[in-house]
Amino acid sequence: MYRYLLTRDGVVFNVVVWDGVSPWEPGDGLLAEPDPGMTHIGWIKQLDDSFAPPPSPPAPEPTVEDLARASARVKLAAIGLTEEEIAALVG
């Protein structure tokens, strides 16, 4: 038995174990491809036919509160407060 990737439009939709010869169809729009390694659901087929993890999601945008806290830290440091004092006031 071998691991096969069920892909749709170059994205791994599922991973199954199959002997590769028994009659079996992966389903509409899915392609069964031998797993070249320890590929996971959600990985994307590359131009060289390898698979890679999807890109990491972008970092969240800072909130208004985050920006205000950062501004307060800079201003408190400018008037001479220590990091411990700033942390006690701002968090």
C-alpha positions in Angstrom: 0.0 0.0 0.0 1.2 3.5 -0.9 0.2 7.0 0.0 -1.6 8.9 -2.8 -2.5 12.5 -2.9 -5.9 13.5 -4.1 -5.4 16.8 -5.9 -7.8 19.3 -7.4 -6.3 22.2 -9.4 -2.9 21.5 -8.0 -3.9 21.6 -4.3 -3.8 18.5 -2.1 -7.4 17.8 -1.2 -6.9 14.5 0.7 -4.3 11.8 1.3 -5.3 8.1 0.9 -3.6 4.7 1.1 -4.1 2.7 -2.1 -2.2 -0.2 -3.7 -2.2 1.7 -7.0 -3.6 -1.3 -9.0 -7.0 -2.1 -7.5 -10.0 -0.6 -9.3 -10.7 2.7 -7.7 -11.6 6.2 -8.9 -10.8 9.3 -6.7 -14.0 11.1 -7.6 -15.1 14.0 -9.8 -12.4 16.5 -10.5 -9.8 14.8 -8.3 -6.5 13.3 -9.5 -4.7 10.5 -7.6 -0.9 11.1 -7.6 1.8 9.1 -5.7 3.0 11.0 -2.7 6.7 12.0 -3.3 7.2 12.5 0.4 5.3 13.4 3.5 2.9 15.8 1.7 0.0 17.2 3.6 -3.5 18.4 2.8 -3.5 22.0 1.6 0.0 21.7 0.0 0.4 23.2 -3.5 1.9 21.5 -6.6 4.9 23.4 -7.9 6.1 23.9 -11.5 8.7 21.1 -11.0 5.9 18.7 -9.8 7.0 18.8 -6.2 4.6 19.9 -3.4 5.1 22.7 -1.0 3.2 24.0 2.0 0.9 26.9 1.3 2.3 30.4 2.1 1.9 31.7 5.6 -1.0 34.0 6.2 0.0 37.7 6.4 0.6 39.1 9.8 -2.5 40.9 11.2 -2.6 44.7 10.9 -2.0 46.5 14.2 -5.1 47.7 15.9 -5.6 51.3 17.0 -5.0 50.1 20.6 -1.6 48.5 19.5 -0.6 51.8 17.8 -1.6 53.9 20.8 0.3 51.6 23.2 3.5 51.8 21.0 3.2 55.5 20.9 2.8 55.8 24.6 5.8 53.6 25.2 8.0 55.8 23.0 6.8 59.0 24.7 7.2 57.6 28.2 10.7 56.4 27.4 11.5 59.9 26.0 10.7 61.5 29.3 13.0 59.0 31.1 10.8 56.2 32.4 12.4 52.8 32.7 11.1 49.7 30.8 9.7 48.4 34.1 7.9 51.7 34.8 6.5 51.7 31.2 5.4 48.1 31.5 3.6 48.9 34.8 1.7 51.7 33.1 1.1 50.5 29.6 1.4 46.7 29.8 
